[in-house]
Amino acid sequence: MSPEAPEFAVRTEKEQVPDVGPRVLLVVAGDIDYTHHEALEAAIDHEIARANAPLDLVVDLAAVPYCDSCGMRVLLGAAQRIDAAGGSFGLRGVHGQVARALRLTGLDRVLGVAGSG
Amino acid sequence: MLAGLTEAVLVTGPVHPGGEEIVHAANPAAARLLPGLVVGTVVADAGYDALTDALVRARPGFEAEIDGRVLAARAVRLDEDGAVVDALTCWYLRDVTEERRGSASLVRAQARAQFLAEAGRALHGVLHLDRTLRTAVSLAAGVLAPTVLVMLADGSDTVRWARADGGESRPHTGELTRTALRSAPRLHEALVGRAPVDPWVTVELAELPVWNERPAGEVVVVPVPGALVQGVLVLVGPAADADALPLGEEYAVRVGTALSAAALYREQAHLGHVLQASLEPPPLPSDTAGGLLVGSAYRPARESLRVGGDFYEVLPRTDAGRTPFLLGDVCGKGIEAAVLSGRVRQSLHALRLVEQDPATLLRLLNVALLDAADLDAPGTPGAAVAMPRFATMVLGDAAGLPDGGSRLRLATGGHPPPYVLRADGRVEEVDVAGSLVGALRDAEVGAAEVVLAPGDTCLLYSDGVTEARGGPTGRDFYGEERLEAALAGCVGAPPQVICERVLQLLGGWLGGRDHDDVALLALQAPTGRRA
């Protein structure tokens, strides 16, 4: 009857943005919550650690139905660290509860949110 | 020919058919093992009963202790078909003393290993300090020594002890105060691991009030090592065998591990209780706080370490005639959340001494939390970007109006906006929004004023309500619409009933699934005019 919670996964993709340069895309699937936020944090840390130039990171949340305060903390922390290092951080595919939570917390303007449209 | 064999060989046979067995031949090796045998003499006269007996009964061999050595003998009849009655018997003898001793010690080693394994199993998972202590002495009494005592120092002011006297079923337990231990300084040093066990410890031990009768016989003291607890294992009485001491030491290691696990568990359980208690919302002042009716409900996450930082409070009316209140939520879970929630509440209590306006309070709180986070971060501010810590909240105050209604000043940072349930059943969402508190230097604080007419209710809630997952699929959010509908169904109810009704509906939605913290605070302007 009730479908199981989808598995949590983070997939890394590389994109070449014309006139900008390489961009790292982290495609997240599943809830970013107390149980899973550390996996996302580890994936982001890994990209920050291996970037030898200011990192252009985009996190795709199109397959993320839920993000709690632990998850928002990871996203905000990533944005602050990457910004401090001269890189850029953005979110895309934001929708549903995640969109509402980011709007309520005012993080939508800080995290460079682009919707799923 | 026989002389060249290293194996001991003996040949016996009757003098004549049916006659007495005499020694026909014995090689030097056989003569060494059975020096009483002389070639040509009667076997029985040599007095080796086991050999005589084996011959008479025509046994295929024997094993016997002879002159302190264990001999194994195998007989081979030298008649091919067994028909000849005066056939010779050839005995192959072997000294198996060492072998047998070896296997006896093997058996003992196996018994030791089995005892230790069983003791380990019995001690493991008791996770209760006194029970572990009692189990430790009960298991060992009668095995390691007739009487076994364990004394334990766990960092507290007293030393616990348990003693089992083999044969008695119930171990005796007790505690020694620091004063009692003053007469046993060496033991005290050994107990806390500051000094090795020396003979004086044994002398001091005998004087302590931990015995039924003064220990008689051998007393062996073995240190019990442990990370959180330390102690000694005392074996009293004649040791079972020479391996008692190494076995005792091995046992002490297992006892130490079990006691440390029990102590650790106790510490964690204590920490969990402290944590839970610190997160528990304080009781609301009264059902009428400054002319306001208040109600609340709090349902912490089931798993204690998942308990987040939902908090709310309603404070006594200020001199300015305002009743401050707040409901908030800190990021993270468990101890970290408890610490942050404490910092938020204490900061607010301090800031309220100098500022009353909710929006200004929230801005000050944002700065205070950011400054505190900078102090926490290693190195100079800004150099290391620490993980952000933040809270979301709605805070405000209420002032009574002449008609019995109430004027609320609200400020919000990153929190779901409150609802107002009008006395006629309409549900309105208060249009107020702001950003997270404690994470951003340029935080936006939302501010709003709401007038509650008599019978109107303002509901503050944490996102644990709207983000509770359940329903038919088990994955759907409770959401705003259901909350609004639930609220609309509460018209006319007092605020405490409203909170409990929402919690009840939410429980039905969750259907037993785990959830994050849920907090609700309802403020209602009373309908009847009050004196």
Interface residues (C-beta under 8 A of the other chain):
Chain A: M1 S2 P3 A5 Y34 P65 Y66 D68 S69 C70 M72 R73 L76 G77 Q80 R81 A84 Q97 A101 R103 L104 T105 G106 L107 R109 V110
Chain B: R306 G308 D329 V330 C331 G332 K333 G382 V385 M387 P388 R389 F390 T392 G414 H415 P416 P417 A433 G434 S435 L436 A439 L440 A443 E444 D463 E467 R469 P472 T473 G474 R475 F477 D516
